[in-house]
Amino acid sequence: MEALRLAPALPERPDGRLFVRAFGGHMILVAALGLAAVRRRRGERGAAAAALGIDLADIAVALVEAQRRGRLERDLSGGLVISGLGATTAALAFAGSER
């Protein structure tokens, strides 16, 4: 991410590293829920709802951060695009899942 100029280097910022690890952790959890739902042939709706919630929360946080920075920087706009695509696919999966 740093090499692509999508995220800053964080060697001296443990809070930033913790945030990045937490972000990765919640994405792994949502992916595991989705894979478990597919494998067991149930729980798809819950997994899609979790994925949608996470992506909507990420969008909200990015918008708050952009407001605090006073501008929409490259890292935030990239996150908005990725989370927006994730929210769209999760919403479609949620709508298409059995009740």
C-alpha positions in Angstrom: 0.0 0.0 0.0 2.8 2.4 0.8 4.6 1.7 -2.5 1.4 2.5 -4.4 1.0 5.7 -2.3 -2.3 4.5 -1.0 -1.2 4.5 2.6 1.6 6.2 4.5 4.6 4.4 6.1 3.9 3.7 9.8 7.1 2.5 11.4 6.9 5.0 14.2 3.1 4.9 14.6 1.9 1.9 16.6 -1.6 3.3 16.6 -1.6 3.3 12.8 -0.3 -0.3 12.7 -2.9 -1.4 15.1 -5.6 0.2 13.0 -4.4 -1.6 9.9 -4.3 -4.9 11.7 -7.8 -4.4 13.0 -9.0 -3.5 9.6 -7.5 -6.7 8.1 -8.9 -8.7 11.0 -12.4 -7.7 10.5 -12.2 -8.4 6.7 -10.8 -11.9 7.5 -13.7 -12.5 9.9 -16.3 -11.4 7.3 -14.7 -13.6 4.7 -14.7 -16.6 7.1 -18.4 -16.0 7.8 -19.1 -16.0 4.0 -17.0 -19.1 3.4 -18.7 -20.9 6.3 -22.1 -20.0 4.9 -21.4 -21.3 1.5 -19.9 -24.5 2.8 -22.8 -25.2 5.2 -25.5 -24.0 2.7 -27.0 -21.7 5.4 -26.2 -18.5 7.0 -25.8 -16.6 3.8 -28.1 -13.8 4.8 -26.2 -13.2 8.1 -22.8 -13.3 6.4 -24.0 -10.8 3.7 -25.5 -8.5 6.4 -22.1 -8.6 8.3 -20.2 -7.7 5.1 -22.6 -4.9 4.3 -22.4 -3.5 7.9 -18.6 -3.5 7.8 -18.4 -1.8 4.4 -21.0 0.8 5.4 -19.1 1.5 8.6 -15.8 1.8 6.6 -17.5 4.3 4.3 -18.8 6.4 7.2 -15.4 6.4 8.9 -13.7 7.5 5.6 -16.1 10.3 5.2 -15.6 11.5 8.7 -11.9 11.4 8.2 -12.1 13.3 5.0 -14.1 16.0 6.8 -11.6 16.2 9.6 -8.7 16.5 7.0 -10.6 19.1 5.1 -10.2 17.2 1.8 -10.6 13.8 0.2 -7.1 12.4 -0.2 -6.0 9.4 -2.3 -6.0 6.9 0.5 -9.6 7.8 1.5 -10.9 7.9 -2.0 -9.5 4.5 -2.7 -11.0 3.1 0.5 -14.4 4.6 -0.5 -14.3 2.9 -3.9 -13.3 -0.5 -2.5 -15.8 -0.3 0.4 -18.5 1.0 -2.0 -17.9 -2.0 -4.3 -18.0 -4.3 -1.3 -21.2 -2.8 0.0 -22.8 -3.1 -3.4 -21.9 -6.8 -3.7 -22.9 -7.5 -0.1 -26.3 -5.8 -0.6 -26.9 -7.8 -3.8 -26.0 -11.0 -1.9 -28.3 -10.0 1.0 -31.2 -9.3 -1.4 -30.6 -12.6 -3.2 -30.3 -14.8 -0.1 -33.1 -16.9 1.1 -35.0 -15.7 4.1 
